[in-house]
Structure formats: structure tokens, C-alpha cells
Amino acid sequence: MSLEVKTYHPLEIDSEQWRDLQNLQRQASKNVIDRPPEDIDYLVKWNDFNAFYESHIDPNQEVGKQYRPDQSYSNPRVAIATQSNELIGWAYSADNVSWRIRKKFHLPENLLGVDLKFIDRKEEAYKYASEDRRYLWLREFAVKPNFQDQGVAKQLGRILLKQALPNQPVTAYVWPDEIYFLPEVLMRLGFKYTDLKNIKNVKLFGEDKPATQQMRMQAPSICAVLNKLA
């Protein structure tokens, strides 16, 4: 398949384009998650575009909500796949450090857009720059239903991985009860479940709906995953 795949900072994408991305995510989710339409709309924040938009401009908006309270995110990237100017799929990633590292080295609470030249102390800069302490977090993938299972997600993932540092560990959060095939796909790429004592239950589909298990998976490095994708 001949696709054009480009990456952007979230602020390079205007609100109309973000609405298109949200709509594609809505379509894709309906195709892979066996839930009523209203549940999918809640998941993708279809009726609250501002919340969807703001959480993608700054993923730290979701810290303490869907994401754990001890995390900080920076350097978000969006990969967009098109074919003859038709939107086919998109994916989102960001760098991630834990609160423990941030506190130890007195880094700013919100690391979004932090440039190392503004961090005075060398040890702080080193710790934030250290590849094995800065995870690449793969937040989400969405592919148009009639293009699913054709390698689009692989192409989106590859370009995001190649823009990160080679020895960064890679993380993703999965919902095995909802997208049952995804953990197996990630395992084939070298991911393993981590932090099994702290599995988070999240209200993905509405405050009045049962919570869903959200589990963390991690691969040892960008290089390792790219080798599996080759």
C-alpha cells in the first residue's frame, strides 16, 4: 500500500483537523471494540471536543484521571497517514518520566516542551536526557476500518519509533477485556506486562459503566521493537 506518513507536533494541527482525527478514531474504535455507540462516543470524548483537543495538545491533562498521577509527559508527536489526500490513520506518542525521577531531580511538574538548555543543573539534564529513564509512550493508534489489517498501524508506529532515541524503553497501556488481540500483537514485538501489582481500573465508557482493567506493557528499547517490525 502506498501511503504518505508524516509527523507533527500537536500544535501544528488545527482544530478542524483534530476533529477529523477524532472522527476517524471514533470509526476505528467502533470497528474493534464491541460496545454500544454511546460507549465509544464517551471513550473518544466525541461530545466534548475541547477535552479531547486539550488532552492531545498536552497529555498531562489526563494525569490523575485516565493516566497515573505520578507521571509527566513531554515532546508529543502525531503521525498521520494519508493516501491521495484521504486520511487513513493516525497515532500519538510522547516521552514519559515518572514522578519519582522528577521529584528526585527537581524537574518542573509539567515537562511539556521543556528544553534541556533551560535546566540549570547538569545532573538534572542528564537524568532527563538519559534514554533508559525516559520512556516512549505509545498512546493510541486509529486506522480507518476498511484499511485495518493492512500494515497501516505498523507504518505509523515505525515513524514514531524512528523519531525517538534508540535505547528508550517503549510503553503502552492496553485493555485486554476490550481489545483482546492487542496484547498478543505487542508481545510479538517484545512487550511484556509490567507493574502487575498496580493494575488500574478506569472508567473508559462512562461514570455509570463498570470500570475496565488498564494494564501497562513495556518493550526494552526502540531498537528492539524496530528489529521486530523489520
Wavefront OBJ file of the C-alpha trace (Angstrom):
o trace
v 0.000 0.000 0.000
v 1.353 3.420 -0.979
v 0.874 5.741 1.980
v 2.286 9.114 2.889
v 3.109 9.231 6.599
v 4.208 12.455 8.281
v 4.709 13.521 11.881
v 3.605 16.731 13.553
v 3.676 18.472 16.891
v 0.053 18.591 18.133
v 0.028 22.388 17.862
v 0.776 22.124 14.136
v -2.637 20.519 13.653
v -5.595 22.903 13.650
v -8.855 22.224 15.468
v -10.710 21.183 12.303
v -8.053 18.580 11.563
v -8.216 17.375 15.172
v -11.956 16.880 14.761
v -11.235 14.772 11.671
v -8.737 12.709 13.678
v -11.267 12.288 16.472
v -13.902 11.152 13.959
v -11.527 8.597 12.483
v -10.730 7.328 15.978
v -14.468 7.017 16.609
v -14.922 4.938 13.444
v -11.889 2.775 14.179
v -12.934 2.143 17.788
v -16.442 1.106 16.760
v -14.859 -1.461 14.463
v -12.586 -3.086 17.079
v -14.446 -2.641 20.390
v -17.709 -4.492 20.903
v -19.562 -1.721 22.697
v -22.696 0.362 22.065
v -22.153 3.591 20.096
v -22.674 5.753 23.186
v -19.829 3.939 24.972
v -17.467 4.601 22.073
v -18.518 8.249 21.990
v -17.631 8.561 25.675
v -14.288 6.824 25.113
v -13.199 9.239 22.350
v -14.833 12.267 24.041
v -16.998 12.779 20.970
v -19.397 15.098 22.793
v -16.597 17.033 24.496
v -14.249 18.068 21.731
v -12.475 20.637 23.901
v -11.436 17.937 26.376
v -10.247 15.702 23.524
v -8.330 18.560 21.904
v -6.710 19.829 25.100
v -5.616 16.364 26.231
v -3.838 15.877 22.909
v -2.188 19.275 22.948
v -0.996 18.492 26.488
v -1.351 14.847 27.606
v -0.630 15.929 31.186
v -4.304 16.985 31.242
v -5.119 13.302 31.830
v -2.617 12.714 34.651
v -4.534 11.596 37.719
v -7.560 10.786 35.562
v -7.041 8.109 32.933
v -3.265 8.150 33.498
v -1.423 7.574 36.742
v -0.847 10.584 38.996
v 2.925 10.003 39.212
v 3.694 10.684 35.533
v 4.811 13.584 33.335
v 4.670 13.718 29.538
v 6.607 15.803 27.040
v 7.575 16.009 23.364
v 4.246 14.765 21.953
v 4.201 13.626 18.331
v 1.351 12.791 15.980
v 1.893 10.552 12.941
v -0.711 10.891 10.202
v -1.127 8.520 7.255
v -2.851 9.650 4.060
v -3.446 8.183 0.630
v -4.206 10.604 -2.188
v -5.030 13.220 0.485
v -7.508 10.862 2.177
v -6.986 10.453 5.927
v -6.250 6.773 6.570
v -4.878 6.603 10.110
v -3.015 8.346 12.886
v -1.038 7.595 16.026
v 0.219 9.556 19.026
v 3.327 9.221 21.181
v 5.103 11.234 23.865
v 8.120 10.984 26.135
v 7.309 9.979 29.695
v 9.149 10.199 33.021
v 7.863 9.151 36.419
v 7.129 11.442 39.343
v 9.862 9.738 41.366
v 12.516 10.792 38.850
v 11.014 14.257 38.504
v 10.975 14.781 42.283
v 14.472 13.415 42.827
v 15.982 15.811 40.311
v 13.628 18.761 40.925
v 12.374 18.858 37.384
v 9.352 21.025 36.506
v 5.993 19.439 37.289
v 4.882 19.706 33.668
v 7.669 18.656 31.301
v 5.753 19.529 28.130
v 8.069 21.464 25.851
v 10.920 21.664 28.357
v 14.207 22.349 26.600
v 17.283 20.919 28.305
v 19.130 24.240 27.916
v 16.704 25.694 30.459
v 17.533 23.066 33.071
v 20.420 24.525 35.052
v 21.892 21.620 36.933
v 23.817 19.122 34.849
v 22.599 16.085 36.759
v 19.002 17.097 36.121
v 19.653 17.476 32.420
v 21.469 14.142 32.357
v 18.653 12.303 34.120
v 16.001 13.724 31.845
v 18.153 13.079 28.788
v 19.091 9.553 29.917
v 17.408 7.221 27.470
v 16.738 4.397 29.920
v 14.790 6.720 32.250
v 12.769 8.434 29.537
v 10.133 6.138 28.096
v 8.499 6.475 24.701
v 4.796 6.120 25.416
v 2.620 4.921 22.541
v -0.716 6.464 23.445
v -3.071 5.417 20.654
v -3.485 4.233 17.085
v -6.535 4.695 14.874
v -6.927 3.289 11.367
v -9.920 3.678 9.067
v -11.939 0.431 9.207
v -11.516 -0.539 5.552
v -7.734 -0.094 5.870
v -7.277 -2.103 9.061
v -5.076 -5.224 8.984
v -3.114 -3.824 6.032
v 0.018 -2.665 7.844
v -1.026 0.958 8.381
v -0.538 0.828 12.166
v 2.904 -0.698 11.600
v 3.920 2.206 9.363
v 2.595 4.748 11.856
v 4.410 3.052 14.706
v 7.663 2.776 12.788
v 7.878 6.508 12.052
v 7.164 7.414 15.690
v 9.789 4.962 16.906
v 12.400 6.261 14.483
v 11.978 9.802 15.807
v 12.809 8.714 19.360
v 16.156 7.781 20.897
v 17.307 4.227 20.077
v 17.667 2.974 23.655
v 14.483 4.457 25.064
v 12.178 1.807 26.550
v 8.728 1.745 24.926
v 5.461 1.599 26.867
v 1.795 1.181 26.040
v -1.381 0.720 28.064
v -3.852 -1.940 26.968
v -7.395 -3.007 27.824
v -7.321 -6.792 27.328
v -11.040 -7.162 28.019
v -11.902 -4.692 25.252
v -9.224 -5.034 22.542
v -8.330 -8.640 23.221
v -5.865 -9.078 20.339
v -3.634 -6.101 21.126
v -1.554 -7.619 23.968
v -0.607 -10.558 21.731
v 0.404 -8.191 18.920
v 2.592 -6.219 21.331
v 4.115 -9.382 22.805
v 5.265 -10.364 19.324
v 7.113 -7.027 19.254
v 8.865 -7.736 22.541
v 6.471 -6.094 25.009
v 5.761 -7.657 28.407
v 3.287 -6.846 31.154
v 4.776 -4.760 33.981
v 3.632 -3.470 37.352
v 1.043 -6.217 37.745
v 0.538 -5.311 41.408
v -0.790 -1.893 40.403
v -3.311 -2.633 37.667
v -5.525 0.424 37.206
v -9.272 0.253 36.682
v -10.530 3.123 34.545
v -13.985 4.385 33.608
v -13.480 4.304 29.860
v -17.106 4.174 28.819
v -18.926 6.347 31.344
v -19.103 7.040 35.042
v -22.143 4.778 35.300
v -20.421 1.886 33.485
v -18.202 -0.791 35.072
v -14.502 0.053 35.181
v -12.122 -1.578 32.716
v -8.713 -3.035 33.542
v -5.903 -0.933 32.107
v -2.558 -2.755 32.049
v 0.925 -1.475 31.326
v 3.222 -3.174 28.810
v 6.859 -2.360 28.089
v 9.480 -3.264 25.494
v 13.196 -2.950 26.319
v 14.114 -0.356 23.674
v 13.190 1.389 20.452
v 15.864 -0.641 18.650
v 14.422 -3.919 19.876
v 10.926 -3.063 18.640
v 12.160 -1.776 15.284
v 14.073 -5.019 14.759
v 10.882 -6.974 15.340
v 8.992 -4.712 12.917
v 11.563 -5.206 10.166
l 1 2 3 4 5 6 7 8 9 10 11 12 13 14 15 16 17 18 19 20 21 22 23 24 25 26 27 28 29 30 31 32 33 34 35 36 37 38 39 40 41 42 43 44 45 46 47 48 49 50 51 52 53 54 55 56 57 58 59 60 61 62 63 64 65 66 67 68 69 70 71 72 73 74 75 76 77 78 79 80 81 82 83 84 85 86 87 88 89 90 91 92 93 94 95 96 97 98 99 100 101 102 103 104 105 106 107 108 109 110 111 112 113 114 115 116 117 118 119 120 121 122 123 124 125 126 127 128 129 130 131 132 133 134 135 136 137 138 139 140 141 142 143 144 145 146 147 148 149 150 151 152 153 154 155 156 157 158 159 160 161 162 163 164 165 166 167 168 169 170 171 172 173 174 175 176 177 178 179 180 181 182 183 184 185 186 187 188 189 190 191 192 193 194 195 196 197 198 199 200 201 202 203 204 205 206 207 208 209 210 211 212 213 214 215 216 217 218 219 220 221 222 223 224 225 226 227 228 229 230
